[in-house]
Amino acid sequence: YLKEGCIVKSLKGHDTGRIYVVLSEINESFVLLADGRYRKLENPKQKRVKHLELIAEAVLPEMLTDSALRKMCKL
């Protein structure tokens, strides 16, 4: 189960291996993702939960920016 702030890795699709931060949950099957570089806050990616691997759990900062997302995805 993925919640806001989780850091995940894409397992399927053209973005395989890319690291994202979960911004929100759409329903039990889909979440919105962004990484601050390829997918910015203004244009998050919708992806199936079953195509993601949980890497770490984190807390989203109060002031969420693309720069903050890039730092979270660096690990």
PQR file with spaces between the fields and no chain letter, atoms N, CA, C, O and H, PARSE charges and radii, in Angstrom:
ATOM       1  N    TYR     1       0.845   -1.190    0.000 -0.4000 1.5000
ATOM       2  CA   TYR     1       0.000    0.000    0.000 -0.0000 2.0000
ATOM       3  C    TYR     1       0.886    1.248    0.000  0.5500 1.7000
ATOM       4  O    TYR     1       1.750    1.398    0.864 -0.5500 1.4000
ATOM       5  N    LEU     2       0.674    2.127   -0.954 -0.4000 1.5000
ATOM       6  CA   LEU     2       1.491    3.336   -1.076 -0.0000 2.0000
ATOM       7  C    LEU     2       0.711    4.549   -0.609  0.5500 1.7000
ATOM       8  O    LEU     2      -0.460    4.717   -0.949 -0.5500 1.4000
ATOM       9  H    LEU     2      -0.027    2.005   -1.656  0.4000 1.0000
ATOM      10  N    LYS     3       1.370    5.394    0.173 -0.4000 1.5000
ATOM      11  CA   LYS     3       0.724    6.620    0.646 -0.0000 2.0000
ATOM      12  C    LYS     3       1.574    7.816    0.228  0.5500 1.7000
ATOM      13  O    LYS     3       2.669    7.654   -0.310 -0.5500 1.4000
ATOM      14  H    LYS     3       2.321    5.258    0.449  0.4000 1.0000
ATOM      15  N    GLU     4       1.061    9.009    0.479 -0.4000 1.5000
ATOM      16  CA   GLU     4       1.777   10.230    0.113 -0.0000 2.0000
ATOM      17  C    GLU     4       3.170   10.256    0.723  0.5500 1.7000
ATOM      18  O    GLU     4       3.351    9.937    1.898 -0.5500 1.4000
ATOM      19  H    GLU     4       0.171    9.141    0.916  0.4000 1.0000
ATOM      20  N    GLY     5       4.144   10.634   -0.078 -0.4000 1.5000
ATOM      21  CA   GLY     5       5.510   10.763    0.411 -0.0000 2.0000
ATOM      22  C    GLY     5       6.372    9.540    0.187  0.5500 1.7000
ATOM      23  O    GLY     5       7.591    9.625    0.339 -0.5500 1.4000
ATOM      24  H    GLY     5       3.997   10.893   -1.033  0.4000 1.0000
ATOM      25  N    CYS     6       5.793    8.406   -0.168 -0.4000 1.5000
ATOM      26  CA   CYS     6       6.587    7.204   -0.423 -0.0000 2.0000
ATOM      27  C    CYS     6       7.482    7.427   -1.637  0.5500 1.7000
ATOM      28  O    CYS     6       7.078    8.057   -2.615 -0.5500 1.4000
ATOM      29  H    CYS     6       4.803    8.337   -0.291  0.4000 1.0000
ATOM      30  N    ILE     7       8.691    6.906   -1.561 -0.4000 1.5000
ATOM      31  CA   ILE     7       9.617    6.960   -2.680 -0.0000 2.0000
ATOM      32  C    ILE     7       9.565    5.597   -3.358  0.5500 1.7000
ATOM      33  O    ILE     7       9.769    4.564   -2.721 -0.5500 1.4000
ATOM      34  H    ILE     7       9.018    6.394   -0.766  0.4000 1.0000
ATOM      35  N    VAL     8       9.287    5.612   -4.663 -0.4000 1.5000
ATOM      36  CA   VAL     8       9.060    4.366   -5.389 -0.0000 2.0000
ATOM      37  C    VAL     8       9.916    4.304   -6.647  0.5500 1.7000
ATOM      38  O    VAL     8      10.414    5.318   -7.138 -0.5500 1.4000
ATOM      39  H    VAL     8       9.122    6.451   -5.181  0.4000 1.0000
ATOM      40  N    LYS     9      10.073    3.076   -7.157 -0.4000 1.5000
ATOM      41  CA   LYS     9      10.814    2.837   -8.384 -0.0000 2.0000
ATOM      42  C    LYS     9       9.861    2.212   -9.391  0.5500 1.7000
ATOM      43  O    LYS     9       9.114    1.293   -9.055 -0.5500 1.4000
ATOM      44  H    LYS     9       9.669    2.253   -6.759  0.4000 1.0000
ATOM      45  N    SER    10       9.884    2.701  -10.613 -0.4000 1.5000
ATOM      46  CA   SER    10       9.033    2.176  -11.669 -0.0000 2.0000
ATOM      47  C    SER    10       9.575    0.833  -12.155  0.5500 1.7000
ATOM      48  O    SER    10      10.768    0.703  -12.429 -0.5500 1.4000
ATOM      49  H    SER    10      10.491    3.447  -10.886  0.4000 1.0000
ATOM      50  N    LEU    11       8.692   -0.166  -12.260 -0.4000 1.5000
ATOM      51  CA   LEU    11       9.100   -1.494  -12.700 -0.0000 2.0000
ATOM      52  C    LEU    11       8.708   -1.790  -14.144  0.5500 1.7000
ATOM      53  O    LEU    11       9.297   -2.671  -14.771 -0.5500 1.4000
ATOM      54  H    LEU    11       7.723   -0.060  -12.038  0.4000 1.0000
ATOM      55  N    LYS    12       7.729   -1.073  -14.679 -0.4000 1.5000
ATOM      56  CA   LYS    12       7.233   -1.328  -16.033 -0.0000 2.0000
ATOM      57  C    LYS    12       7.075   -0.026  -16.796  0.5500 1.7000
ATOM      58  O    LYS    12       6.910    1.038  -16.199 -0.5500 1.4000
ATOM      59  H    LYS    12       7.251   -0.358  -14.170  0.4000 1.0000
ATOM      60  N    GLY    13       7.126   -0.114  -18.120 -0.4000 1.5000
ATOM      61  CA   GLY    13       6.894    1.043  -18.970 -0.0000 2.0000
ATOM      62  C    GLY    13       8.188    1.666  -19.474  0.5500 1.7000
ATOM      63  O    GLY    13       9.280    1.176  -19.187 -0.5500 1.4000
ATOM      64  H    GLY    13       7.261   -0.978  -18.605  0.4000 1.0000
ATOM      65  N    HIS    14       8.053    2.747  -20.226 -0.4000 1.5000
ATOM      66  CA   HIS    14       9.223    3.416  -20.797 -0.0000 2.0000
ATOM      67  C    HIS    14      10.079    4.095  -19.740  0.5500 1.7000
ATOM      68  O    HIS    14      11.218    4.474  -20.014 -0.5500 1.4000
ATOM      69  H    HIS    14       7.165    3.145  -20.459  0.4000 1.0000
ATOM      70  N    ASP    15       9.541    4.251  -18.532 -0.4000 1.5000
ATOM      71  CA   ASP    15      10.277    4.891  -17.438 -0.0000 2.0000
ATOM      72  C    ASP    15      10.819    3.872  -16.437  0.5500 1.7000
ATOM      73  O    ASP    15      11.072    4.222  -15.285 -0.5500 1.4000
ATOM      74  H    ASP    15       8.616    3.943  -18.310  0.4000 1.0000
ATOM      75  N    THR    16      10.998    2.633  -16.849 -0.4000 1.5000
ATOM      76  CA   THR    16      11.492    1.575  -15.968 -0.0000 2.0000
ATOM      77  C    THR    16      12.794    1.993  -15.279  0.5500 1.7000
ATOM      78  O    THR    16      13.732    2.459  -15.926 -0.5500 1.4000
ATOM      79  H    THR    16      10.793    2.348  -17.785  0.4000 1.0000
ATOM      80  N    GLY    17      12.829    1.819  -13.964 -0.4000 1.5000
ATOM      81  CA   GLY    17      14.018    2.157  -13.188 -0.0000 2.0000
ATOM      82  C    GLY    17      14.047    3.570  -12.666  0.5500 1.7000
ATOM      83  O    GLY    17      14.920    3.907  -11.865 -0.5500 1.4000
ATOM      84  H    GLY    17      12.067    1.441  -13.439  0.4000 1.0000
ATOM      85  N    ARG    18      13.120    4.415  -13.091 -0.4000 1.5000
ATOM      86  CA   ARG    18      13.097    5.809  -12.645 -0.0000 2.0000
ATOM      87  C    ARG    18      12.496    5.908  -11.248  0.5500 1.7000
ATOM      88  O    ARG    18      11.576    5.165  -10.907 -0.5500 1.4000
ATOM      89  H    ARG    18      12.411    4.142  -13.741  0.4000 1.0000
ATOM      90  N    ILE    19      13.018    6.824  -10.445 -0.4000 1.5000
ATOM      91  CA   ILE    19      12.589    7.033   -9.066 -0.0000 2.0000
ATOM      92  C    ILE    19      11.585    8.178   -9.019  0.5500 1.7000
ATOM      93  O    ILE    19      11.800    9.226   -9.629 -0.5500 1.4000
ATOM      94  H    ILE    19      13.765    7.428  -10.722  0.4000 1.0000
ATOM      95  N    TYR    20      10.478    7.973   -8.286 -0.4000 1.5000
ATOM      96  CA   TYR    20       9.425    8.975   -8.144 -0.0000 2.0000
ATOM      97  C    TYR    20       9.024    9.123   -6.683  0.5500 1.7000
ATOM      98  O    TYR    20       9.352    8.281   -5.848 -0.5500 1.4000
ATOM      99  H    TYR    20      10.303    7.122   -7.790  0.4000 1.0000
ATOM     100  N    VAL    21       8.308   10.207   -6.387 -0.4000 1.5000
ATOM     101  CA   VAL    21       7.669   10.422   -5.090 -0.0000 2.0000
ATOM     102  C    VAL    21       6.161   10.370   -5.306  0.5500 1.7000
ATOM     103  O    VAL    21       5.641   10.987   -6.236 -0.5500 1.4000
ATOM     104  H    VAL    21       8.041   10.891   -7.066  0.4000 1.0000
ATOM     105  N    VAL    22       5.458    9.634   -4.444 -0.4000 1.5000
ATOM     106  CA   VAL    22       3.998    9.556   -4.541 -0.0000 2.0000
ATOM     107  C    VAL    22       3.412   10.861   -4.016  0.5500 1.7000
ATOM     108  O    VAL    22       3.652   11.239   -2.869 -0.5500 1.4000
ATOM     109  H    VAL    22       5.881    9.133   -3.688  0.4000 1.0000
ATOM     110  N    LEU    23       2.642   11.549   -4.861 -0.4000 1.5000
ATOM     111  CA   LEU    23       2.012   12.813   -4.467 -0.0000 2.0000
ATOM     112  C    LEU    23       0.642   12.581   -3.852  0.5500 1.7000
ATOM     113  O    LEU    23       0.286   13.212   -2.857 -0.5500 1.4000
ATOM     114  H    LEU    23       2.447   11.243   -5.793  0.4000 1.0000
ATOM     115  N    SER    24      -0.125   11.675   -4.446 -0.4000 1.5000
ATOM     116  CA   SER    24      -1.455   11.385   -3.905 -0.0000 2.0000
ATOM     117  C    SER    24      -1.954   10.065   -4.470  0.5500 1.7000
ATOM     118  O    SER    24      -1.412    9.532   -5.438 -0.5500 1.4000
ATOM     119  H    SER    24       0.164   11.162   -5.254  0.4000 1.0000
ATOM     120  N    GLU    25      -2.993    9.559   -3.841 -0.4000 1.5000
ATOM     121  CA   GLU    25      -3.611    8.311   -4.249 -0.0000 2.0000
ATOM     122  C    GLU    25      -4.898    8.640   -4.999  0.5500 1.7000
ATOM     123  O    GLU    25      -5.729    9.396   -4.496 -0.5500 1.4000
ATOM     124  H    GLU    25      -3.433    9.992   -3.055  0.4000 1.0000
ATOM     125  N    ILE    26      -5.069    8.085   -6.188 -0.4000 1.5000
ATOM     126  CA   ILE    26      -6.298    8.304   -6.952 -0.0000 2.0000
ATOM     127  C    ILE    26      -7.362    7.321   -6.480  0.5500 1.7000
ATOM     128  O    ILE    26      -8.475    7.717   -6.132 -0.5500 1.4000
ATOM     129  H    ILE    26      -4.393    7.471   -6.597  0.4000 1.0000
ATOM     130  N    ASN    27      -7.014    6.044   -6.470 -0.4000 1.5000
ATOM     131  CA   ASN    27      -7.847    4.985   -5.897 -0.0000 2.0000
ATOM     132  C    ASN    27      -6.912    3.861   -5.484  0.5500 1.7000
ATOM     133  O    ASN    27      -5.701    4.072   -5.423 -0.5500 1.4000
ATOM     134  H    ASN    27      -6.111    5.723   -6.752  0.4000 1.0000
ATOM     135  N    GLU    28      -7.435    2.668   -5.197 -0.4000 1.5000
ATOM     136  CA   GLU    28      -6.562    1.593   -4.712 -0.0000 2.0000
ATOM     137  C    GLU    28      -5.607    1.083   -5.785  0.5500 1.7000
ATOM     138  O    GLU    28      -4.640    0.394   -5.458 -0.5500 1.4000
ATOM     139  H    GLU    28      -8.419    2.496   -5.246  0.4000 1.0000
ATOM     140  N    SER    29      -5.848    1.399   -7.053 -0.4000 1.5000
ATOM     141  CA   SER    29      -5.008    0.891   -8.135 -0.0000 2.0000
ATOM     142  C    SER    29      -4.024    1.906   -8.712  0.5500 1.7000
ATOM     143  O    SER    29      -3.006    1.517   -9.285 -0.5500 1.4000
ATOM     144  H    SER    29      -6.634    1.958   -7.319  0.4000 1.0000
ATOM     145  N    PHE    30      -4.312    3.200   -8.570 -0.4000 1.5000
ATOM     146  CA   PHE    30      -3.495    4.226   -9.212 -0.0000 2.0000
ATOM     147  C    PHE    30      -3.024    5.283   -8.228  0.5500 1.7000
ATOM     148  O    PHE    30      -3.713    5.602   -7.259 -0.5500 1.4000
ATOM     149  H    PHE    30      -5.138    3.516   -8.104  0.4000 1.0000
ATOM     150  N    VAL    31      -1.827    5.826   -8.492 -0.4000 1.5000
ATOM     151  CA   VAL    31      -1.286    6.947   -7.715 -0.0000 2.0000
ATOM     152  C    VAL    31      -0.744    7.998   -8.682  0.5500 1.7000
ATOM     153  O    VAL    31      -0.492    7.708   -9.852 -0.5500 1.4000
ATOM     154  H    VAL    31      -1.267    5.568   -9.279  0.4000 1.0000
ATOM     155  N    LEU    32      -0.568    9.214   -8.184 -0.4000 1.5000
ATOM     156  CA   LEU    32       0.068   10.287   -8.949 -0.0000 2.0000
ATOM     157  C    LEU    32       1.513   10.417   -8.492  0.5500 1.7000
ATOM     158  O    LEU    32       1.790   10.441   -7.293 -0.5500 1.4000
ATOM     159  H    LEU    32      -0.773    9.450   -7.234  0.4000 1.0000
ATOM     160  N    LEU    33       2.437   10.501   -9.451 -0.4000 1.5000
ATOM     161  CA   LEU    33       3.868   10.534   -9.163 -0.0000 2.0000
ATOM     162  C    LEU    33       4.521   11.746   -9.798  0.5500 1.7000
ATOM     163  O    LEU    33       4.061   12.253  -10.822 -0.5500 1.4000
ATOM     164  H    LEU    33       2.212   10.481  -10.425  0.4000 1.0000
ATOM     165  N    ALA    34       5.593   12.203   -9.181 -0.4000 1.5000
ATOM     166  CA   ALA    34       6.424   13.258   -9.762 -0.0000 2.0000
ATOM     167  C    ALA    34       7.847   13.070   -9.262  0.5500 1.7000
ATOM     168  O    ALA    34       8.072   12.495   -8.197 -0.5500 1.4000
ATOM     169  H    ALA    34       5.966   11.791   -8.349  0.4000 1.0000
ATOM     170  N    ASP    35       8.807   13.561  -10.042 -0.4000 1.5000
ATOM     171  CA   ASP    35      10.205   13.483   -9.616 -0.0000 2.0000
ATOM     172  C    ASP    35      10.891   14.843   -9.631  0.5500 1.7000
ATOM     173  O    ASP    35      12.046   14.950   -9.219 -0.5500 1.4000
ATOM     174  H    ASP    35       8.624   14.027  -10.907  0.4000 1.0000
ATOM     175  N    GLY    36      10.203   15.883  -10.097 -0.4000 1.5000
ATOM     176  CA   GLY    36      10.764   17.222  -10.096 -0.0000 2.0000
ATOM     177  C    GLY    36      11.639   17.526  -11.292  0.5500 1.7000
ATOM     178  O    GLY    36      11.992   18.683  -11.517 -0.5500 1.4000
ATOM     179  H    GLY    36       9.265   15.795  -10.432  0.4000 1.0000
ATOM     180  N    ARG    37      11.997   16.513  -12.066 -0.4000 1.5000
ATOM     181  CA   ARG    37      12.847   16.722  -13.236 -0.0000 2.0000
ATOM     182  C    ARG    37      12.082   16.397  -14.512  0.5500 1.7000
ATOM     183  O    ARG    37      11.800   17.293  -15.308 -0.5500 1.4000
ATOM     184  H    ARG    37      11.710   15.572  -11.884  0.4000 1.0000
ATOM     185  N    TYR    38      11.745   15.130  -14.715 -0.4000 1.5000
ATOM     186  CA   TYR    38      11.000   14.732  -15.910 -0.0000 2.0000
ATOM     187  C    TYR    38       9.501   14.927  -15.714  0.5500 1.7000
ATOM     188  O    TYR    38       8.787   15.282  -16.652 -0.5500 1.4000
ATOM     189  H    TYR    38      11.974   14.402  -14.068  0.4000 1.0000
ATOM     190  N    ARG    39       9.037   14.698  -14.515 -0.4000 1.5000
ATOM     191  CA   ARG    39       7.628   14.892  -14.173 -0.0000 2.0000
ATOM     192  C    ARG    39       7.553   15.919  -13.055  0.5500 1.7000
ATOM     193  O    ARG    39       7.902   15.639  -11.909 -0.5500 1.4000
ATOM     194  H    ARG    39       9.616   14.409  -13.753  0.4000 1.0000
ATOM     195  N    LYS    40       7.094   17.103  -13.406 -0.4000 1.5000
ATOM     196  CA   LYS    40       7.019   18.197  -12.435 -0.0000 2.0000
ATOM     197  C    LYS    40       5.684   18.168  -11.704  0.5500 1.7000
ATOM     198  O    LYS    40       4.782   17.408  -12.055 -0.5500 1.4000
ATOM     199  H    LYS    40       6.810   17.330  -14.337  0.4000 1.0000
ATOM     200  N    LEU    41       5.576   19.007  -10.685 -0.4000 1.5000
ATOM     201  CA   LEU    41       4.354   19.075   -9.876 -0.0000 2.0000
ATOM     202  C    LEU    41       3.131   19.463  -10.700  0.5500 1.7000
ATOM     203  O    LEU    41       2.021   19.012  -10.416 -0.5500 1.4000
ATOM     204  H    LEU    41       6.309   19.624  -10.400  0.4000 1.0000
ATOM     205  N    GLU    42       3.329   20.293  -11.714 -0.4000 1.5000
ATOM     206  CA   GLU    42       2.208   20.754  -12.540 -0.0000 2.0000
ATOM     207  C    GLU    42       1.674   19.657  -13.447  0.5500 1.7000
ATOM     208  O    GLU    42       0.538   19.740  -13.914 -0.5500 1.4000
ATOM     209  H    GLU    42       4.231   20.659  -11.945  0.4000 1.0000
ATOM     210  N    ASN    43       2.484   18.624  -13.706 -0.4000 1.5000
ATOM     211  CA   ASN    43       2.102   17.566  -14.635 -0.0000 2.0000
ATOM     212  C    ASN    43       2.505   16.196  -14.085  0.5500 1.7000
ATOM     213  O    ASN    43       3.390   15.550  -14.645 -0.5500 1.4000
ATOM     214  H    ASN    43       3.407   18.557  -13.327  0.4000 1.0000
ATOM     215  N    PRO    44       1.868   15.740  -12.991 -0.5600 1.5000
ATOM     216  CA   PRO    44       2.261   14.458  -12.404  0.2800 2.0000
ATOM     217  C    PRO    44       1.868   13.278  -13.291  0.5500 1.7000
ATOM     218  O    PRO    44       0.983   13.388  -14.139 -0.5500 1.4000
ATOM     219  N    LYS    45       2.536   12.164  -13.080 -0.4000 1.5000
ATOM     220  CA   LYS    45       2.286   10.938  -13.842 -0.0000 2.0000
ATOM     221  C    LYS    45       1.333   10.046  -13.075  0.5500 1.7000
ATOM     222  O    LYS    45       1.469    9.869  -11.864 -0.5500 1.4000
ATOM     223  H    LYS    45       3.255   12.075  -12.390  0.4000 1.0000
ATOM     224  N    GLN    46       0.372    9.488  -13.781 -0.4000 1.5000
ATOM     225  CA   GLN    46      -0.540    8.513  -13.185 -0.0000 2.0000
ATOM     226  C    GLN    46       0.009    7.125  -13.493  0.5500 1.7000
ATOM     227  O    GLN    46       0.323    6.830  -14.646 -0.5500 1.4000
ATOM     228  H    GLN    46       0.262    9.632  -14.764  0.4000 1.0000
ATOM     229  N    LYS    47       0.131    6.264  -12.471 -0.4000 1.5000
ATOM     230  CA   LYS    47       0.706    4.939  -12.694 -0.0000 2.0000
ATOM     231  C    LYS    47       0.044    3.920  -11.786  0.5500 1.7000
ATOM     232  O    LYS    47      -0.372    4.237  -10.672 -0.5500 1.4000
ATOM     233  H    LYS    47      -0.123    6.504  -11.535  0.4000 1.0000
ATOM     234  N    ARG    48      -0.046    2.701  -12.272 -0.4000 1.5000
ATOM     235  CA   ARG    48      -0.620    1.610  -11.478 -0.0000 2.0000
ATOM     236  C    ARG    48       0.308    1.242  -10.323  0.5500 1.7000
ATOM     237  O    ARG    48       1.528    1.210  -10.478 -0.5500 1.4000
ATOM     238  H    ARG    48       0.293    2.443  -13.176  0.4000 1.0000
ATOM     239  N    VAL    49      -0.283    0.970   -9.173 -0.4000 1.5000
ATOM     240  CA   VAL    49       0.481    0.599   -7.984 -0.0000 2.0000
ATOM     241  C    VAL    49       1.259   -0.694   -8.218  0.5500 1.7000
ATOM     242  O    VAL    49       2.381   -0.836   -7.732 -0.5500 1.4000
ATOM     243  H    VAL    49      -1.274    0.996   -9.047  0.4000 1.0000
ATOM     244  N    LYS    50       0.676   -1.637   -8.958 -0.4000 1.5000
ATOM     245  CA   LYS    50       1.349   -2.930   -9.172 -0.0000 2.0000
ATOM     246  C    LYS    50       2.605   -2.803  -10.037  0.5500 1.7000
ATOM     247  O    LYS    50       3.393   -3.746  -10.109 -0.5500 1.4000
ATOM     248  H    LYS    50      -0.236   -1.522   -9.354  0.4000 1.0000
ATOM     249  N    HIS    51       2.806   -1.658  -10.693 -0.4000 1.5000
ATOM     250  CA   HIS    51       3.997   -1.438  -11.499 -0.0000 2.0000
ATOM     251  C    HIS    51       5.060   -0.643  -10.752  0.5500 1.7000
ATOM     252  O    HIS    51       6.012   -0.151  -11.358 -0.5500 1.4000
ATOM     253  H    HIS    51       2.165   -0.892  -10.634  0.4000 1.0000
ATOM     254  N    LEU    52       4.898   -0.517   -9.430 -0.4000 1.5000
ATOM     255  CA   LEU    52       5.833    0.257   -8.619 -0.0000 2.0000
ATOM     256  C    LEU    52       6.404   -0.593   -7.494  0.5500 1.7000
ATOM     257  O    LEU    52       5.739   -1.490   -6.975 -0.5500 1.4000
ATOM     258  H    LEU    52       4.125   -0.917   -8.939  0.4000 1.0000
ATOM     259  N    GLU    53       7.654   -0.297   -7.122 -0.4000 1.5000
ATOM     260  CA   GLU    53       8.314   -0.956   -6.003 -0.0000 2.0000
ATOM     261  C    GLU    53       8.626    0.098   -4.948  0.5500 1.7000
ATOM     262  O    GLU    53       9.235    1.123   -5.253 -0.5500 1.4000
ATOM     263  H    GLU    53       8.194    0.431   -7.543  0.4000 1.0000
ATOM     264  N    LEU    54       8.211   -0.150   -3.716 -0.4000 1.5000
ATOM     265  CA   LEU    54       8.469    0.779   -2.616 -0.0000 2.0000
ATOM     266  C    LEU    54       9.950    0.738   -2.257  0.5500 1.7000
ATOM     267  O    LEU    54      10.508   -0.332   -2.009 -0.5500 1.4000
ATOM     268  H    LEU    54       7.716   -0.983   -3.469  0.4000 1.0000
ATOM     269  N    ILE    55      10.579    1.906   -2.230 -0.4000 1.5000
ATOM     270  CA   ILE    55      11.994    2.008   -1.862 -0.0000 2.0000
ATOM     271  C    ILE    55      12.124    2.524   -0.432  0.5500 1.7000
ATOM     272  O    ILE    55      12.869    1.965    0.372 -0.5500 1.4000
ATOM     273  H    ILE    55      10.126    2.774   -2.431  0.4000 1.0000
ATOM     274  N    ALA    56      11.395    3.594   -0.121 -0.4000 1.5000
ATOM     275  CA   ALA    56      11.477    4.193    1.209 -0.0000 2.0000
ATOM     276  C    ALA    56      10.196    4.955    1.499  0.5500 1.7000
ATOM     277  O    ALA    56       9.469    5.360    0.592 -0.5500 1.4000
ATOM     278  H    ALA    56      10.789    4.049   -0.775  0.4000 1.0000
ATOM     279  N    GLU    57       9.938    5.139    2.788 -0.4000 1.5000
ATOM     280  CA   GLU    57       8.812    5.968    3.193 -0.0000 2.0000
ATOM     281  C    GLU    57       9.361    7.289    3.700  0.5500 1.7000
ATOM     282  O    GLU    57      10.339    7.318    4.447 -0.5500 1.4000
ATOM     283  H    GLU    57      10.528    4.810    3.525  0.4000 1.0000
ATOM     284  N    ALA    58       8.738    8.368    3.297 -0.4000 1.5000
ATOM     285  CA   ALA    58       9.181    9.704    3.695 -0.0000 2.0000
ATOM     286  C    ALA    58       7.959   10.563    3.959  0.5500 1.7000
ATOM     287  O    ALA    58       6.826   10.152    3.711 -0.5500 1.4000
ATOM     288  H    ALA    58       7.943    8.345    2.691  0.4000 1.0000
ATOM     289  N    VAL    59       8.204   11.744    4.459 -0.4000 1.5000
ATOM     290  CA   VAL    59       7.131   12.704    4.710 -0.0000 2.0000
ATOM     291  C    VAL    59       7.316   13.856    3.736  0.5500 1.7000
ATOM     292  O    VAL    59       8.416   14.389    3.588 -0.5500 1.4000
ATOM     293  H    VAL    59       9.125   12.078    4.661  0.4000 1.0000
ATOM     294  N    LEU    60       6.227   14.235    3.071 -0.4000 1.5000
ATOM     295  CA   LEU    60       6.311   15.362    2.147 -0.0000 2.0000
ATOM     296  C    LEU    60       6.554   16.649    2.925  0.5500 1.7000
ATOM     297  O    LEU    60       5.914   16.874    3.952 -0.5500 1.4000
ATOM     298  H    LEU    60       5.333   13.802    3.191  0.4000 1.0000
ATOM     299  N    PRO    61       7.469   17.497    2.455 -0.5600 1.5000
ATOM     300  CA   PRO    61       7.728   18.761    3.149  0.2800 2.0000
ATOM     301  C    PRO    61       6.539   19.708    3.047  0.5500 1.7000
ATOM     302  O    PRO    61       5.701   19.579    2.155 -0.5500 1.4000
ATOM     303  N    GLU    62       6.478   20.668    3.981 -0.4000 1.5000
ATOM     304  CA   GLU    62       5.396   21.663    3.985 -0.0000 2.0000
ATOM     305  C    GLU    62       5.351   22.420    2.662  0.5500 1.7000
ATOM     306  O    GLU    62       4.296   22.548    2.041 -0.5500 1.4000
ATOM     307  H    GLU    62       7.159   20.772    4.706  0.4000 1.0000
ATOM     308  N    MET    63       6.505   22.916    2.246 -0.4000 1.5000
ATOM     309  CA   MET    63       6.596   23.678    0.996 -0.0000 2.0000
ATOM     310  C    MET    63       7.107   22.729   -0.082  0.5500 1.7000
ATOM     311  O    MET    63       8.315   22.563   -0.247 -0.5500 1.4000
ATOM     312  H    MET    63       7.362   22.813    2.751  0.4000 1.0000
ATOM     313  N    LEU    64       6.190   22.111   -0.811 -0.4000 1.5000
ATOM     314  CA   LEU    64       6.564   21.134   -1.817 -0.0000 2.0000
ATOM     315  C    LEU    64       6.900   21.838   -3.132  0.5500 1.7000
ATOM     316  O    LEU    64       6.064   22.530   -3.714 -0.5500 1.4000
ATOM     317  H    LEU    64       5.208   22.247   -0.677  0.4000 1.0000
ATOM     318  N    THR    65       8.133   21.646   -3.583 -0.4000 1.5000
ATOM     319  CA   THR    65       8.600   22.239   -4.834 -0.0000 2.0000
ATOM     320  C    THR    65       9.261   21.153   -5.678  0.5500 1.7000
ATOM     321  O    THR    65       9.541   20.058   -5.189 -0.5500 1.4000
ATOM     322  H    THR    65       8.812   21.084   -3.111  0.4000 1.0000
ATOM     323  N    ASP    66       9.505   21.465   -6.939 -0.4000 1.5000
ATOM     324  CA   ASP    66      10.206   20.523   -7.804 -0.0000 2.0000
ATOM     325  C    ASP    66      11.618   20.260   -7.283  0.5500 1.7000
ATOM     326  O    ASP    66      12.126   19.144   -7.388 -0.5500 1.4000
ATOM     327  H    ASP    66       9.278   22.354   -7.336  0.4000 1.0000
ATOM     328  N    SER    67      12.238   21.277   -6.729 -0.4000 1.5000
ATOM     329  CA   SER    67      13.574   21.122   -6.158 -0.0000 2.0000
ATOM     330  C    SER    67      13.565   20.143   -4.985  0.5500 1.7000
ATOM     331  O    SER    67      14.460   19.306   -4.862 -0.5500 1.4000
ATOM     332  H    SER    67      11.825   22.183   -6.643  0.4000 1.0000
ATOM     333  N    ALA    68      12.557   20.249   -4.129 -0.4000 1.5000
ATOM     334  CA   ALA    68      12.440   19.330   -2.991 -0.0000 2.0000
ATOM     335  C    ALA    68      12.223   17.899   -3.475  0.5500 1.7000
ATOM     336  O    ALA    68      12.762   16.958   -2.892 -0.5500 1.4000
ATOM     337  H    ALA    68      11.830   20.928   -4.228  0.4000 1.0000
ATOM     338  N    LEU    69      11.444   17.732   -4.530 -0.4000 1.5000
ATOM     339  CA   LEU    69      11.212   16.395   -5.088 -0.0000 2.0000
ATOM     340  C    LEU    69      12.503   15.803   -5.650  0.5500 1.7000
ATOM     341  O    LEU    69      12.776   14.619   -5.459 -0.5500 1.4000
ATOM     342  H    LEU    69      11.006   18.496   -5.004  0.4000 1.0000
ATOM     343  N    ARG    70      13.292   16.618   -6.339 -0.4000 1.5000
ATOM     344  CA   ARG    70      14.567   16.133   -6.886 -0.0000 2.0000
ATOM     345  C    ARG    70      15.478   15.634   -5.776  0.5500 1.7000
ATOM     346  O    ARG    70      16.133   14.602   -5.928 -0.5500 1.4000
ATOM     347  H    ARG    70      13.070   17.581   -6.495  0.4000 1.0000
ATOM     348  N    LYS    71      15.526   16.362   -4.654 -0.4000 1.5000
ATOM     349  CA   LYS    71      16.363   15.953   -3.524 -0.0000 2.0000
ATOM     350  C    LYS    71      15.865   14.646   -2.917  0.5500 1.7000
ATOM     351  O    LYS    71      16.668   13.794   -2.538 -0.5500 1.4000
ATOM     352  H    LYS    71      14.995   17.199   -4.531  0.4000 1.0000
ATOM     353  N    MET    72      14.543   14.479   -2.821 -0.4000 1.5000
ATOM     354  CA   MET    72      13.977   13.254   -2.266 -0.0000 2.0000
ATOM     355  C    MET    72      14.287   12.045   -3.158  0.5500 1.7000
ATOM     356  O    MET    72      14.491   10.941   -2.653 -0.5500 1.4000
ATOM     357  H    MET    72      13.890   15.171   -3.128  0.4000 1.0000
ATOM     358  N    CYS    73      14.324   12.246   -4.460 -0.4000 1.5000
ATOM     359  CA   CYS    73      14.548   11.145   -5.404 -0.0000 2.0000
ATOM     360  C    CYS    73      16.016   10.751   -5.532  0.5500 1.7000
ATOM     361  O    CYS    73      16.320    9.702   -6.101 -0.5500 1.4000
ATOM     362  H    CYS    73      14.158   13.143   -4.870  0.4000 1.0000
ATOM     363  N    LYS    74      16.925   11.565   -5.019 -0.4000 1.5000
ATOM     364  CA   LYS    74      18.357   11.248   -5.142 -0.0000 2.0000
ATOM     365  C    LYS    74      18.776   10.107   -4.235  0.5500 1.7000
ATOM     366  O    LYS    74      19.687    9.358   -4.586 -0.5500 1.4000
ATOM     367  H    LYS    74      16.677   12.417   -4.558  0.4000 1.0000
ATOM     368  N    LEU    75      18.150    9.951   -3.092 -0.4000 1.5000
ATOM     369  CA   LEU    75      18.503    8.906   -2.117 -0.0000 2.0000
ATOM     370  C    LEU    75      19.971    8.959   -1.800  0.5500 1.7000
ATOM     371  O    LEU    75      20.459    8.160   -1.001 -0.5500 1.4000
ATOM     372  H    LEU    75      17.409   10.560   -2.807  0.4000 1.0000
